[in-house]
Amino acid sequence: MASTIFSTSSSLPTAVKGLDCNTYKPTLGNLRFIASPNRKSIAVPSSSSPAPKPLFPVVKATSDVPVKTGLSDAECEAAVAAGNVPEAPPVPPTPLAPAGTPVVPSLPLSRRPRRTRRSPALRAAFQETSISPANFVYPLFIHEGEEDTPIGAMPGCYRLGWRHGLLEEVAKARDVGVNSIVLFPKVPDALKTPTGDEAYNEYGLVPRTIRMLKDKFPGLAIYTDVALDPYSSDGHDGIVREDGVIMNDETVHQLCKQAVAQARAGADVVSPSDMMDGRVGAIRGALDDAGFQHVLIMSYTAKYASSFYGPFREALDSNPHFGDKKTYVLWKNGSYQMNPANYREALVEVHEDESEGADILLVKPGLPYLDIIRQIRDNSPLPIAAYQVSGEYSMIKAGGILKMIDEEKVMMESLLCLRRAGADIILTYFALQAARCLCGEKR
Ligand code: PBG
């Protein structure tokens, strides 16, 4: 199937750069304003305007181009200098305020910020942030089956059959300029072990899917998740010791093998989401040793222990079987994921990831953590990714389904806000819907 791929935002339709889904359509294009006797400004169709004078036709705000007179520039100038001024639409009368409006002196303001927001043209000209389908990374859930299974807590999302539904979804995304995806596998329970060894099986679901996608869509940017949770019989991102400790260095060893298996299959960007210490440097070394110097690492730099991941865990059936993901030792308060109360700690992670060679720094969740995105933006020259996670998606969807909010507008605003906070790319389950909207397609 032929896919339209937008390589740069400049090749996108104008609507892509604004917040609104639809292109602004001027509605007064073929109307002009005339003064009525009671000074009310009314718009009438231009066809009722008087016939043009012989020398200069009236310049109207209509789609008709005035008939040319054939006069030279000098003749035009001479006519004006002789007082024969061509007719143009009159200055529109001052619009009337409703009866009872208080008559007040003008406020002595040197600056009125509303001026730059006066018209759609001015508003669009001064828009600071833009968003394009090229900024989206589309997270896709895959499984071994052939049917697509709906995910209850994420309306509109499916566990896609890796050989059928997935291909169709990727083709649809590419058609509206989304050319980056990230894969999340649902692994059969029978393949899960405490040490998550299926994670680096070169014939496993993820490597197999990458090879197939690269074969069908060579230009597709494929991101992968590097963490043990889909493969762990305990549902945790790392190996859990008898006493509940998540074993850092041993887990990193497994993650390196996982990243290399994904790179060998053709992954463009490997994304460690596990939050083990030292994993970025170790994965960089492992990739380089195996000849994958060109593969990028997108590090989940600031991944918070968030309840917004709930629907995702349902999607992959990856709820931790005991404990939560906050702690170093599972049953004590004592983490691998960061404490939502912490701001400055994100900088510690930034410095580690930068020095270990991360190419992209990711913040997760997105909307509740805009301050963290901005902080990292201001403190690192590296590209920033924001993950609008499952709970954020589900809340907007639920609000839309219940008709409590305008789903499409809230979706676009939330994405624009992530960009404004400093995100270059956004991982979002809305990628296809939002890109369609930006391209002027209705759902
Ligand atoms: C785990 C992982 C999680 C998500 C992405 N990778 C969940 C977790 O930490 O439990 C969450 C994504 C989402 O909620 O959309 N490696």
Residues whose N, C-alpha, C, O or C-beta is under 5 A from the ligand:
A	BS01	PBG	A227 D229 S273 F308 Y309 F312 V389 S390 G391
